[in-house]
Amino acid sequence: MPVVVEVAVVLMVAALTFYTVGVWASVLASRMRPWHAACFWGGFVFDTAGTDIMRHLAGGLHWSLHTATGAAALLLMLGHAIWATRVLIKNDERALRGFHRFSVAVWVIWLIPFVTGLILGGRRTH
């Protein structure tokens, strides 16, 4: 496997790790904390970097269900991270306690292009 593909895979796994830890730690705590938002931002940054490498390897954007769900997921992740940051800055206790419900929805949507990427990537290596 070329090194650039390995780097992209590591970035995507880092995105999965950061995002999953941030979302589920927030759920388990029943209250969002600053480090949860930092994990959301980390997931977004790693996903964006990994996606950009994959786009380059594919020779540009080729619109498909995977591409469309991936673009939607990135936008949702960005909106999620921005909103989390705003909620933390406002220090609204009600919003801090209810934020995790939205987080789980975004995480589930994000998993769709992650899993389809695994499937599509696996097909290319065989």
ChimeraX attribute file (.defattr): number of C-alpha atoms within 10 A of each C-alpha:
attribute: neighborCount
match mode: 1-to-1
recipient: residues
	/A:1	6
	/A:2	6
	/A:3	8
	/A:4	13
	/A:5	15
	/A:6	11
	/A:7	15
	/A:8	20
	/A:9	19
	/A:10	14
	/A:11	21
	/A:12	24
	/A:13	17
	/A:14	19
	/A:15	25
	/A:16	21
	/A:17	15
	/A:18	22
	/A:19	28
	/A:20	21
	/A:21	16
	/A:22	26
	/A:23	24
	/A:24	16
	/A:25	18
	/A:26	25
	/A:27	19
	/A:28	10
	/A:29	11
	/A:30	15
	/A:31	17
	/A:32	25
	/A:33	18
	/A:34	15
	/A:35	12
	/A:36	24
	/A:37	24
	/A:38	17
	/A:39	21
	/A:40	27
	/A:41	23
	/A:42	20
	/A:43	28
	/A:44	27
	/A:45	20
	/A:46	22
	/A:47	27
	/A:48	20
	/A:49	17
	/A:50	23
	/A:51	20
	/A:52	15
	/A:53	19
	/A:54	20
	/A:55	14
	/A:56	11
	/A:57	13
	/A:58	10
	/A:59	9
	/A:60	11
	/A:61	12
	/A:62	11
	/A:63	8
	/A:64	9
	/A:65	12
	/A:66	17
	/A:67	17
	/A:68	13
	/A:69	18
	/A:70	23
	/A:71	16
	/A:72	16
	/A:73	23
	/A:74	22
	/A:75	14
	/A:76	19
	/A:77	25
	/A:78	18
	/A:79	14
	/A:80	21
	/A:81	22
	/A:82	15
	/A:83	14
	/A:84	25
	/A:85	19
	/A:86	13
	/A:87	20
	/A:88	17
	/A:89	10
	/A:90	11
	/A:91	11
	/A:92	11
	/A:93	13
	/A:94	10
	/A:95	15
	/A:96	18
	/A:97	16
	/A:98	15
	/A:99	21
	/A:100	23
	/A:101	13
	/A:102	11
	/A:103	24
	/A:104	16
	/A:105	12
	/A:106	20
	/A:107	21
	/A:108	12
	/A:109	17
	/A:110	22
	/A:111	16
	/A:112	15
	/A:113	22
	/A:114	20
	/A:115	12
	/A:116	16
	/A:117	17
	/A:118	11
	/A:119	11
	/A:120	13
	/A:121	13
	/A:122	10
	/A:123	9
	/A:124	7
	/A:125	7
	/A:126	5
